[in-house]
Amino acid sequence: MLLSPRREVGEFRKRYKWMALVVVLVFSVLIGRVVQLQIVQYDEWAARAQENITKTIPLPATRGVLRDTAGRVIATNRPSYRLYVTPQMMTPEHVALFVDLMGFDQEERREFQRRLREIPNRRRTHQIEFYDDIDREQLAALETHQNELPGVDVVAGPVRTYPYDSLGAHVVGYVNEVSADDYVLYATPGRLDEDQVELLASLLELEGEARRDLFARLLVEDVRDPVEILRPPSVKQFWRIYSNGSLPGVELVAEPLRSNRGARSEGGTSAYSPGSVVGRMGLEEWGERFLRGRAGYRRVLVDATGRRQMIDPRLARSREEHEAPQPGMDLVLTLDMELMNTVKRAFAGHPSGAAVVVDVNGGRVRALYSKPSYDLNGFIAGMSHDEYNELSSDPFRPLIDKTIYESYFPGSTFKPISALAGLAMDGFDPDERVECIGYYQIGTDRKRCTSAHGEVDMHSALVQSCNVYFYKLAETVGLERLNEWARNFGLSQRTGIGINSEARGFLATREWYEEHYGRYRVGYTLNTAIGQGNTRATLLQLALAYGALANGGTLWTPQIVESIREPDGTLVEEFPTQARRDLEVPAEHMDLVTRSLFGVVNAQNGTAYSARIDGGVTASGKTGTAEIAPGTPRSDVDPGRAWYFNRSHAWFAGYAPSENPQVAIVVIVEHGGAGGRAAAPIALQVLQEYLGSGATTAMSTRGVDRDRRGG
């Protein structure tokens, strides 16, 4: 049946309306999409377009220099070549050529390919630092084939180097690359909406209770301080967050910056990025925020293959971006590296030990020496698992800082503190004589002395290191007073030097003995008076304590950084010395003790007389022989040398010049035996070379007087 003309027109109009509606809808969608791309998502797509035509080349900052008190360079930088890879541009053919040019063996090839695979998609268009110090042969091979490897760039930059190698390694520290384990994920409540928290939970792959907890912590209005979300993130979580910089208030903060939360780069992450180096120990770690500087970048125009476009330099300057790196600041230290070298020479022939030298007025640290050590440049170059295991399993413990991290029984170097504790008691007579017959009987326990000294008073007991006298003194003074005076001199407290993990040392109380040994015995107090039992101290603590004896009673906070300066030498900050406390020791008490310490070195019956300096700087001090528990773990590791590892530690603590003290020194020779034989010659040789003018030690010309080994 045919439709009438009027009905045909109506049907056509109906179809026209539907067609027009479809066209309008299609154009509306297209316009909406254009609005979304050009307005709503303009920044995102503009950034992606910019990424397609530009390449960002990082420019590493030059790390600040460490100098000693005389300006000698301790840690600096040398030129190196860092290799960056853009994963998206690395085809299998490119990878094959690259590993051949680099001269990789099979294990290195697999490691490179593994790292390449693990880069998340969002980061694959970015340059990632893969190697921080390629050699010249690798550089030449890559430059020859640079047009065949558009995804590989080599950037000249600094790498850390240590001119003194292993000398002072523990105090100087070292640097290496930041890893995911160094980061903490923070988020600021109230800055994310529900959808953004949902995205964060998805990026972190949180489920169940963990997901609900994240929502509860972040969707609040009354908290404005960042809260810790994750410590540390996994490698996968790190890359997901690092690659997504669009979440407001979400920050990946590297541990070294946790106290400096203002240091940020664009995108919400900390100023550390993969490939950055960070101080790991010692002064490199302490001074990280001053030393690291700020990295720059150069953004260049590239073609579709990733090669840099050769265009008119004037156009390049207008379209290419550049931000110069800012070098780090320099640290000027109180250390004296020539003195450190002197200590090193004096320790020749001894496999392990340590020494500390400080100014008696001000507490400036002039030497922190721990033997054996390790080569800092080896840590920078990279160390195999076997090499590291060899260091960590060495029975002489080269990785341990014996100056502040390790604590020891101080032995007889503790006796001057015991003497002052006795002198502070009402009615105590230092001239009263005590007979030493070679041992002290207390109940059924016979406590031995180094020899039978006959009748001794306080002065001669210190000079000859008579244990019996101090056993008798301990019974009178008591444990609480001995501990009180030890604490006054800084024992069982961290000194505040601020680097590495500093040991507190230990002073056992009556309550501690009752808890750990079931009951308290008088013999524990007797052991404390001669620096044995459970009393422990670090070398730095003893050096500062002897500095206080030398200067009349002021205990100083140790200072190891003198100042912070710009690379051109401009002063940024100078650190004043700080006194911890004035001990308020009566002058007559201090005089008796210091006269006795002078006699230890200079009186013929002194325990360090054989090591005294002839015709040179006069020194005062105290020897010590600290017994150790037999069957130490180190003797088990090396049974053939069990006799050595079960031998006592040798101590000397003192200062010089005696008449006008300038520096205090403490030396320990691990398993060295008697302090007068092993530690005193080292300390007195160091003092002479540092303060004197060519005199020789008596030990070097006459040998050891074995009758005055001393404790």
C-alpha distance (Angstrom), angle and dihedral (degrees) to the residues before:
residue distance angle dihedral
M1 . . .
L2 3.75 . .
L3 3.81 120.7 .
S4 3.78 120.0 -127.3
P5 3.78 116.4 -108.5
R6 3.81 90.3 -110.1
R7 3.80 92.6 53.6
E8 3.78 91.1 46.7
V9 3.78 90.2 54.6
G10 3.83 90.6 49.5
E11 3.78 92.5 50.1
F12 3.78 91.0 48.6
R13 3.81 91.6 50.2
K14 3.79 90.4 50.9
R15 3.80 91.4 51.5
Y16 3.78 90.5 44.5
K17 3.79 90.9 54.5
W18 3.78 91.2 51.5
M19 3.79 91.7 47.1
A20 3.78 90.7 47.7
L21 3.80 90.5 49.1
V22 3.81 90.7 50.9
V23 3.80 90.9 48.1
V24 3.81 91.0 48.7
L25 3.78 91.2 48.7
V26 3.79 92.2 48.8
F27 3.78 92.4 48.3
S28 3.81 90.4 45.1
V29 3.78 90.0 54.5
L30 3.79 90.8 47.1
I31 3.78 92.5 47.2
G32 3.79 90.8 46.0
R33 3.76 89.6 51.2
V34 3.78 91.0 48.6
V35 3.81 90.2 49.8
Q36 3.80 89.8 48.7
L37 3.81 93.0 49.4
Q38 3.80 97.7 38.9
I39 3.80 100.5 37.7
V40 3.80 115.2 11.0
Q41 3.80 97.1 37.8
Y42 3.77 96.7 23.6
D43 3.80 95.8 117.8
E44 3.80 93.4 49.4
W45 3.81 96.0 47.6
A46 3.78 92.9 40.6
A47 3.78 88.1 54.6
R48 3.81 90.8 49.4
A49 3.78 91.2 48.9
Q50 3.77 89.7 48.6
E51 3.81 89.1 51.9
N52 3.79 89.9 54.6
I53 3.81 94.1 55.5
T54 3.80 100.0 32.4
K55 3.76 137.7 54.0
T56 3.79 122.8 -154.8
I57 3.79 113.9 -140.5
P58 3.83 113.0 -165.0
L59 3.79 117.7 -133.7
P60 3.83 110.1 -153.7
A61 3.79 118.8 -137.0
T62 3.78 119.5 -120.5
R63 3.80 108.6 -111.3
G64 3.79 116.6 -126.1
V65 3.80 120.6 -98.1
L66 3.82 126.5 -112.5
R67 3.82 114.4 -139.4
D68 3.78 131.6 -178.9
T69 3.78 123.6 -125.8
A70 3.82 91.2 -83.7
G71 3.80 94.0 48.9
R72 3.80 97.0 -101.1
V73 3.80 112.0 151.6
I74 3.81 112.8 -113.7
A75 3.80 100.2 168.1
T76 3.78 125.3 16.2
N77 3.80 142.1 143.6
R78 3.78 135.5 -97.5
P79 3.80 128.7 -163.8
S80 3.78 115.3 -88.1
Y81 3.77 139.3 165.1
R82 3.79 119.5 -117.2
L83 3.78 119.0 -159.3
Y84 3.82 120.3 -142.4
V85 3.81 125.9 -169.5
T86 3.82 128.9 -161.1
P87 3.83 100.5 -151.8
Q88 3.81 96.5 -157.9
M89 3.80 90.8 61.2
M90 3.81 95.0 50.4
T91 3.81 108.3 98.5
P92 3.82 118.8 -177.2
E93 3.80 88.0 -98.6
H94 3.79 90.9 52.8
V95 3.80 91.4 48.7
A96 3.81 92.2 50.5
L97 3.80 92.2 50.4
F98 3.79 92.7 44.5
V99 3.83 96.7 53.1
D100 3.82 89.5 46.7
L101 3.80 92.7 52.3
M102 3.81 91.2 46.9
G103 3.82 90.8 52.4
F104 3.79 93.5 -128.6
D105 3.78 121.4 176.3
Q106 3.82 120.2 -136.5
E107 3.81 94.8 -87.1
E108 3.80 92.3 49.4
R109 3.83 90.9 47.9
R110 3.80 91.5 53.2
E111 3.82 91.3 47.1
F112 3.82 92.1 51.5
Q113 3.80 92.4 48.5
R114 3.82 91.1 47.3
R115 3.81 92.0 52.4
L116 3.79 90.5 47.1
R117 3.82 92.0 52.6
E118 3.81 93.5 49.2
I119 3.82 94.9 59.3
P120 3.85 105.8 106.6
N121 3.81 119.3 -121.5
R122 3.79 96.0 -107.0
R123 3.80 90.7 56.1
R124 3.78 96.9 44.4
T125 3.80 92.5 90.9
H126 3.82 90.5 53.8
Q127 3.76 128.3 85.8
I128 3.80 111.4 -107.1
E129 3.79 122.6 -165.6
F130 3.80 108.5 -123.2
Y131 3.82 103.9 166.9
D132 3.77 128.0 21.8
D133 3.80 103.4 -165.3
I134 3.81 117.3 26.4
D135 3.80 117.2 177.3
R136 3.79 126.1 -113.1
E137 3.80 94.5 -102.8
Q138 3.80 91.0 56.0
L139 3.81 90.0 45.6
A140 3.81 92.3 52.2
A141 3.82 92.4 48.3
L142 3.82 92.2 50.3
E143 3.81 93.5 46.8
T144 3.81 90.2 52.4
H145 3.82 90.5 55.8
Q146 3.82 99.6 31.5
N147 3.83 93.7 123.2
E148 3.80 89.6 56.0
L149 3.82 93.7 53.3
P150 3.82 108.8 53.9
G151 3.81 91.2 164.0
V152 3.81 94.7 58.8
D153 3.81 125.8 79.5
V154 3.78 130.6 174.3
V155 3.80 118.6 -152.5
A156 3.78 124.5 -169.9
G157 3.79 111.5 -128.1
P158 3.80 144.0 144.8
V159 3.79 127.2 -80.3
R160 3.81 124.7 -166.6
T161 3.78 119.9 -102.1
Y162 3.81 133.0 177.6
P163 3.83 116.3 -148.0
Y164 3.82 93.0 -163.4
D165 3.84 93.2 51.9
S166 3.82 107.0 -161.3
L167 3.81 98.1 -0.5
G168 3.79 107.9 113.6
A169 3.80 92.1 -3.8
H170 3.80 94.6 149.4
V171 3.80 95.1 52.4
V172 3.81 96.3 38.1
G173 3.81 95.7 47.1
Y174 3.79 126.3 -168.9
V175 3.81 142.6 -109.2
N176 3.78 134.0 -123.2
E177 3.78 139.1 161.7
V178 3.78 124.2 -60.8
S179 3.80 113.1 -112.3
A180 3.80 134.0 -168.4
D181 3.81 88.2 -96.9
D182 3.82 89.2 66.5
Y183 3.79 94.8 61.7
V184 3.78 133.2 89.9
L185 3.81 120.4 -163.8
Y186 3.82 114.5 -134.4
A187 3.81 130.3 -178.8
T188 3.80 130.3 -173.4
P189 3.83 114.2 -131.9
G190 3.79 115.7 -126.9
R191 3.81 95.4 27.8
L192 3.80 96.0 85.9
D193 3.80 126.5 64.7
E194 3.79 123.1 -143.1
D195 3.82 94.1 -90.6
Q196 3.79 91.5 51.5
V197 3.79 92.6 49.6
E198 3.80 87.1 50.0
L199 3.82 89.4 53.0
L200 3.82 91.2 48.6
A201 3.82 90.9 50.4
S202 3.81 89.8 50.5
L203 3.80 92.8 48.9
L204 3.80 89.2 51.9
E205 3.82 92.0 42.7
L206 3.81 91.7 -129.0
E207 3.78 119.2 172.0
G208 3.78 138.5 -179.3
E209 3.79 117.1 -13.8
A210 3.81 93.4 4.2
R211 3.82 90.6 55.3
R212 3.81 93.1 47.8
D213 3.81 90.4 47.9
L214 3.82 90.9 53.5
F215 3.82 91.3 53.5
A216 3.81 91.7 46.7
R217 3.81 92.7 51.2
L218 3.81 98.5 44.7
L219 3.82 105.0 35.9
V220 3.79 94.9 69.7
E221 3.80 130.5 109.9
D222 3.80 104.9 -155.9
V223 3.83 97.8 62.7
R224 3.79 120.9 77.0
D225 3.81 103.2 162.2
P226 3.83 119.1 94.2
V227 3.79 114.5 -100.1
E228 3.79 126.6 -151.5
I229 3.80 112.2 -107.4
L230 3.79 104.0 172.5
R231 3.81 136.3 4.5
P232 2.96 110.4 -145.4
P233 3.81 113.6 -3.3
S234 3.79 119.0 -142.5
V235 3.80 117.5 -104.8
K236 3.82 89.4 -102.5
Q237 3.81 93.1 48.6
F238 3.79 91.2 46.2
W239 3.80 93.7 54.3
R240 3.80 92.7 45.3
I241 3.80 92.6 53.8
Y242 3.80 93.9 38.3
S243 3.82 90.5 52.5
N244 3.82 93.2 48.6
G245 3.76 108.2 64.3
S246 3.81 96.0 163.6
L247 3.81 99.8 89.9
P248 3.82 110.2 100.2
G249 3.77 115.9 -133.8
V250 3.81 94.0 11.9
E251 3.79 112.4 123.6
L252 3.78 135.9 179.0
V253 3.78 103.1 -152.1
A254 3.78 120.9 -169.5
E255 3.81 111.5 -135.2
P256 3.83 94.1 -114.3
L257 3.82 88.4 60.7
R258 3.80 98.6 45.9
S259 3.82 90.0 104.3
N260 3.81 93.0 42.4
R261 3.78 102.6 53.2
G262 3.82 93.4 163.0
A263 3.79 93.1 73.7
R264 3.77 104.1 94.3
S265 3.74 138.9 147.0
E266 3.79 126.0 -147.6
G267 3.76 117.1 -69.8
G268 3.78 99.9 42.1
T269 3.80 97.9 -78.6
S270 3.77 127.1 117.7
A271 3.80 121.9 -95.3
Y272 3.81 87.2 -97.5
S273 3.77 116.7 87.8
P274 3.79 132.2 174.3
G275 3.79 107.2 -67.0
S276 3.82 94.3 30.9
V277 3.77 116.4 126.6
V278 3.77 124.0 -132.6
G279 3.80 135.5 -170.3
R280 3.77 110.4 -100.2
M281 3.78 105.7 -174.9
G282 3.77 144.6 1.7
L283 3.78 119.8 3.6
E284 3.79 92.7 -17.8
E285 3.80 87.3 64.6
W286 3.82 96.6 38.3
G287 3.78 93.2 51.1
E288 3.82 97.2 39.8
R289 3.80 95.9 118.5
F290 3.82 90.8 52.9
L291 3.80 100.0 37.4
R292 3.80 103.9 45.9
G293 3.82 101.1 69.9
R294 3.79 120.7 -168.2
A295 3.80 124.8 -69.9
G296 3.80 120.2 -127.8
Y297 3.77 132.8 -157.6
R298 3.80 143.5 -147.4
R299 3.82 118.5 -146.3
V300 3.82 112.3 -159.5
L301 3.82 134.1 -176.3
V302 3.80 115.7 -105.8
D303 3.80 136.4 -176.6
A304 3.82 127.6 -124.1
T305 3.81 91.6 -79.0
G306 3.79 92.8 52.6
R307 3.81 95.8 -107.3
R308 3.79 117.4 137.0
Q309 3.80 112.3 -100.9
M310 3.78 117.2 -119.7
I311 3.81 102.3 -136.5
D312 3.76 137.6 150.9
P313 3.84 107.9 -61.1
R314 3.81 90.6 -132.5
L315 3.81 90.7 55.7
A316 3.79 90.6 44.2
R317 3.79 91.2 55.0
S318 3.80 90.9 52.6
R319 3.81 95.8 46.9
E320 3.80 104.3 31.2
E321 3.80 120.1 77.0
H322 3.79 127.6 -142.4
E323 3.78 134.7 -178.3
A324 3.78 117.1 -178.1
P325 3.82 117.4 -134.0
Q326 3.78 117.2 -110.6
P327 3.82 114.0 -132.0
G328 3.78 120.4 -128.5
M329 3.77 124.4 -109.3
D330 3.80 124.5 -99.6
L331 3.81 126.6 -114.8
V332 3.80 119.0 -142.2
L333 3.79 109.0 -156.6
T334 3.78 134.3 -156.7
L335 3.82 89.9 -129.8
D336 3.80 119.8 111.8
M337 3.80 109.4 -148.0
E338 3.80 93.5 -165.4
L339 3.78 88.0 57.3
M340 3.80 88.6 48.5
N341 3.80 88.8 53.8
T342 3.80 89.1 50.2
V343 3.82 90.3 53.8
K344 3.79 90.1 48.0
R345 3.81 91.9 54.0
A346 3.80 91.6 46.7
F347 3.81 90.5 54.9
A348 3.80 93.0 56.5
G349 3.80 109.7 132.2
H350 3.80 95.1 25.1
P351 3.82 115.1 98.7
S352 3.80 98.3 -154.3
G353 3.77 141.4 12.7
A354 3.78 143.3 97.2
A355 3.78 143.8 -122.2
V356 3.80 136.9 -159.5
V357 3.81 127.7 -165.4
V358 3.82 121.9 -172.0
D359 3.79 136.0 170.5
V360 3.79 108.6 -103.7
N361 3.81 89.7 -142.9
G362 3.79 110.8 53.5
G363 3.80 101.0 4.4
R364 3.80 95.4 -111.9
V365 3.79 108.6 167.1
R366 3.81 111.1 -128.1
A367 3.80 99.9 173.7
L368 3.81 137.0 16.2
Y369 3.79 107.2 176.8
S370 3.80 125.1 175.3
K371 3.81 123.4 178.6
P372 2.97 131.1 -123.2
S373 3.78 100.9 29.4
Y374 3.79 137.0 171.4
D375 3.79 135.2 -116.7
L376 3.79 110.5 -96.8
N377 3.80 91.6 -159.8
G378 3.80 88.5 58.2
F379 3.80 89.4 58.2
I380 3.81 90.4 50.9
A381 3.80 93.7 48.3
G382 3.78 91.2 50.0
M383 3.76 130.1 -99.4
S384 3.79 128.6 -131.4
H385 3.81 121.5 -126.9
D386 3.79 89.4 -109.3
E387 3.80 92.2 52.9
Y388 3.79 92.2 48.3
N389 3.80 92.5 46.1
E390 3.77 89.4 51.9
L391 3.81 89.7 55.1
S392 3.79 94.9 44.4
S393 3.80 93.9 48.0
D394 3.82 95.5 46.0
P395 3.86 105.7 121.1
F396 3.82 89.5 -139.9
R397 3.84 89.0 60.9
P398 3.81 104.5 -134.2
L399 3.82 92.2 -179.2
I400 3.83 92.7 59.9
D401 3.80 119.6 90.9
K402 3.80 100.4 -136.7
T403 3.80 93.9 -171.4
I404 3.81 99.7 66.2
Y405 3.81 110.3 -5.7
E406 3.81 96.7 54.9
S407 3.78 123.2 60.8
Y408 3.81 126.2 -161.2
F409 3.78 141.8 -173.7
P410 3.83 99.9 -87.4
G411 3.79 93.8 -147.1
S412 3.78 116.9 -168.2
T413 3.82 93.2 -11.9
F414 3.82 82.7 81.6
K415 3.82 92.9 62.1
P416 3.84 97.6 87.5
I417 3.82 88.1 59.8
S418 3.81 90.2 49.8
A419 3.80 89.1 49.5
L420 3.82 92.3 53.5
A421 3.81 90.1 47.7
G422 3.80 88.7 55.7
L423 3.80 94.1 44.9
A424 3.82 90.2 53.7
M425 3.81 90.9 61.8
D426 3.79 118.2 97.3
G427 3.78 111.4 -108.4
F428 3.81 95.9 12.7
D429 3.82 110.0 145.8
P430 3.84 114.2 -155.6
D431 3.81 89.8 -169.5
E432 3.79 93.4 60.0
R433 3.78 108.5 114.0
V434 3.78 124.1 -131.0
E435 3.79 121.8 -163.4
C436 3.79 115.2 -126.9
I437 3.80 114.5 -161.0
G438 3.79 93.5 171.8
Y439 3.79 97.8 -83.7
Y440 3.80 143.2 40.7
Q441 3.78 119.8 -130.1
I442 3.79 117.5 -143.8
G443 3.78 112.5 169.8
T444 3.79 106.7 -53.8
D445 3.79 92.0 -24.8
R446 3.81 118.5 98.1
K447 3.81 112.2 -160.3
R448 3.77 112.6 -160.9
C449 3.79 131.7 -137.7
T450 3.82 127.8 -151.3
S451 3.83 89.3 -104.3
A452 3.81 142.0 -27.4
H453 3.81 101.6 -75.0
G454 3.81 98.2 176.9
E455 3.78 116.9 -143.8
V456 3.79 113.7 -3.4
D457 3.79 136.6 174.3
M458 3.80 125.1 -157.9
H459 3.80 94.6 -82.5
S460 3.79 96.2 50.2
A461 3.83 91.2 40.1
L462 3.79 89.9 59.2
V463 3.81 93.6 43.1
Q464 3.81 92.8 50.4
S465 3.82 95.8 31.1
C466 3.79 95.0 -124.4
N467 3.80 111.0 -171.7
V468 3.81 94.2 -167.9
Y469 3.81 92.3 62.9
F470 3.81 91.2 52.8
Y471 3.80 92.5 45.1
K472 3.80 87.0 57.6
L473 3.82 91.3 44.8
A474 3.82 91.0 50.8
E475 3.79 92.5 56.5
T476 3.80 88.7 55.2
V477 3.80 98.7 41.4
G478 3.80 100.4 40.2
L479 3.78 132.8 -146.9
E480 3.81 97.4 -82.3
R481 3.81 94.1 56.2
L482 3.81 92.7 45.1
N483 3.79 89.7 52.5
E484 3.80 92.0 45.6
W485 3.80 91.9 56.0
A486 3.76 92.3 44.2
R487 3.81 89.6 53.9
N488 3.81 89.7 48.4
F489 3.79 87.4 59.3
G490 3.80 91.7 50.3
L491 3.80 102.2 -99.0
S492 3.83 119.4 146.1
Q493 3.83 88.8 22.2
R494 3.77 129.8 93.4
T495 3.78 110.7 -109.0
G496 3.80 95.1 -137.0
I497 3.80 96.6 -119.6
G498 3.81 87.6 143.7
I499 3.81 102.2 -142.6
N500 3.80 132.5 104.3
S501 3.78 121.4 -16.2
E502 3.78 106.0 -45.3
A503 3.79 119.2 -155.1
R504 3.79 119.4 -131.5
G505 3.74 96.6 -148.2
F506 3.78 116.9 -141.2
L507 3.80 142.2 -101.3
A508 3.81 114.0 -171.7
T509 3.81 117.9 -139.8
R510 3.79 130.4 -154.3
E511 3.81 88.7 -104.0
W512 3.81 91.3 51.7
Y513 3.81 91.3 53.2
E514 3.79 91.5 48.4
E515 3.81 91.1 50.4
H516 3.82 97.1 45.0
Y517 3.81 103.5 29.8
G518 3.79 100.3 29.9
R519 3.78 94.5 -116.6
Y520 3.78 143.1 20.2
R521 3.82 120.8 -103.9
V522 3.81 128.1 -166.5
G523 3.78 88.8 -127.7
Y524 3.81 89.5 70.0
T525 3.81 89.5 62.9
L526 3.80 91.0 48.4
N527 3.79 90.3 53.7
T528 3.80 90.7 50.0
A529 3.81 92.1 56.2
I530 3.81 91.4 60.8
G531 3.83 95.7 41.9
Q532 3.80 96.9 -102.5
G533 3.80 133.9 102.8
N534 3.79 108.1 58.9
T535 3.80 98.5 -26.5
R536 3.80 112.3 123.3
A537 3.80 132.6 177.8
T538 3.81 139.0 171.4
L539 3.78 124.0 -122.0
L540 3.79 91.3 -114.8
Q541 3.81 91.8 53.3
L542 3.80 90.9 52.2
A543 3.81 92.9 45.6
L544 3.80 90.7 55.0
A545 3.81 91.2 44.6
Y546 3.82 91.5 53.0
G547 3.80 88.3 45.6
A548 3.80 87.0 58.2
L549 3.82 90.4 50.3
A550 3.81 89.2 51.0
N551 3.81 98.1 47.2
G552 3.79 97.4 45.3
G553 3.79 101.5 -96.3
T554 3.83 112.8 -38.6
L555 3.82 115.9 130.0
W556 3.80 111.2 -154.9
T557 3.79 132.6 -156.3
P558 3.80 106.7 -118.9
Q559 3.79 114.8 -108.6
I560 3.79 121.3 -157.5
V561 3.83 102.8 162.2
E562 3.80 117.3 61.2
S563 3.79 99.4 -178.1
I564 3.79 148.9 -23.1
R565 3.81 117.0 -123.3
E566 3.78 139.6 -179.3
P567 3.83 115.8 -110.6
D568 3.82 88.7 -98.1
G569 3.81 91.3 55.5
T570 3.80 98.2 -101.4
L571 3.79 109.8 151.0
V572 3.82 114.0 -113.7
E573 3.79 101.0 169.9
E574 3.78 135.5 -7.7
F575 3.79 121.8 -157.9
P576 3.81 118.6 -139.6
T577 3.79 122.5 -147.6
Q578 3.81 116.6 -100.4
A579 3.79 128.8 -148.4
R580 3.82 114.2 -143.7
R581 3.78 97.5 -163.5
D582 3.79 146.2 -27.3
L583 3.80 107.8 -120.3
E584 3.83 93.7 -154.5
V585 3.79 93.7 -144.6
P586 3.81 112.6 172.7
A587 3.80 110.7 -105.8
E588 3.81 93.4 -123.3
H589 3.80 91.5 54.3
M590 3.81 92.6 48.8
D591 3.80 90.1 46.5
L592 3.81 92.7 54.7
V593 3.79 92.3 50.3
T594 3.82 95.9 45.2
R595 3.85 91.5 47.3
S596 3.77 87.1 53.6
L597 3.81 92.4 49.6
F598 3.80 88.4 51.3
G599 3.79 88.9 53.1
V600 3.83 92.1 51.9
V601 3.81 88.6 67.5
N602 3.80 103.1 25.8
A603 3.82 107.5 32.3
Q604 3.81 116.1 86.9
N605 3.79 91.5 -123.7
G606 3.82 92.7 47.0
T607 3.79 117.5 119.9
A608 3.84 92.1 -126.5
Y609 3.81 97.3 40.1
S610 3.81 93.7 108.7
A611 3.81 90.3 58.1
R612 3.81 97.1 46.0
I613 3.80 122.0 128.3
D614 3.81 114.6 -105.5
G615 3.77 114.1 -143.3
G616 3.76 94.2 -10.5
V617 3.75 141.8 82.3
T618 3.78 114.2 -18.8
A619 3.77 113.6 -127.9
S620 3.78 136.9 -168.9
G621 3.77 129.0 -159.6
K622 3.77 151.3 115.4
T623 3.76 131.3 -95.5
G624 3.78 122.9 -142.2
T625 3.78 137.7 -167.3
A626 3.78 109.4 -165.2
E627 3.77 116.2 -164.5
I628 3.79 118.3 -141.8
A629 3.78 131.5 -153.3
P630 3.83 110.2 -89.1
G631 3.77 119.2 -116.1
T632 3.80 96.1 37.8
P633 3.82 118.3 -174.7
R634 3.79 89.3 -108.7
S635 3.79 92.1 57.4
D636 3.79 88.1 53.6
V637 3.81 90.6 52.5
D638 3.80 91.8 52.9
P639 3.84 108.3 24.3
G640 3.79 91.0 173.5
R641 3.80 88.8 67.5
A642 3.80 97.6 37.3
W643 3.83 88.7 119.9
Y644 3.80 88.1 61.5
F645 3.79 98.7 44.2
N646 3.83 91.2 48.2
R647 3.81 92.2 54.0
S648 3.82 120.9 105.2
H649 3.79 123.4 -95.9
A650 3.81 115.9 -108.8
W651 3.83 119.2 -133.8
F652 3.76 139.5 -172.0
A653 3.80 123.7 176.8
G654 3.79 121.7 176.3
Y655 3.78 149.8 111.0
A656 3.80 142.8 -121.4
P657 2.95 152.1 -102.4
S658 3.79 90.9 27.0
E659 3.79 94.8 -151.6
N660 3.84 95.0 47.5
P661 3.78 109.2 13.7
Q662 3.81 117.2 -147.4
V663 3.80 105.6 163.5
A664 3.79 137.9 22.1
I665 3.78 120.6 -147.5
V666 3.80 134.0 -165.7
V667 3.80 122.8 -171.4
I668 3.78 129.6 -177.0
V669 3.79 123.3 -174.2
E670 3.77 106.2 -163.9
H671 3.81 110.3 -128.1
G672 3.77 88.1 -5.8
G673 3.81 95.4 136.1
A674 3.80 117.7 -140.1
G675 3.79 117.9 26.5
G676 3.80 94.1 -138.1
R677 3.80 91.2 56.5
A678 3.80 103.1 40.0
A679 3.81 112.8 18.6
A680 3.83 103.5 31.4
P681 3.84 95.2 59.2
I682 3.80 90.2 52.8
A683 3.81 94.1 48.2
L684 3.79 94.8 45.7
Q685 3.81 92.7 46.5
V686 3.80 89.9 52.3
L687 3.80 92.6 47.9
Q688 3.78 91.8 49.5
E689 3.80 94.9 49.2
Y690 3.79 92.0 44.6
L691 3.80 99.2 43.9
G692 3.81 105.5 14.6
S693 3.77 138.0 69.6
G694 3.76 111.0 -120.5
A695 3.79 104.0 -53.5
T696 3.81 116.8 146.0
T697 3.77 128.8 -130.4
A698 3.77 119.2 -108.4
M699 3.80 87.7 -125.9
S700 3.80 91.4 62.2
T701 3.81 93.1 54.8
R702 3.79 104.1 34.4
G703 3.79 106.6 24.9
V704 3.79 124.6 -134.9
D705 3.79 123.9 -31.2
R706 3.79 97.6 -141.1
D707 3.79 92.4 -163.9
R708 3.80 90.6 66.5
R709 3.77 102.9 49.1
G710 3.78 91.5 133.4
G711 3.76 133.9 -175.9
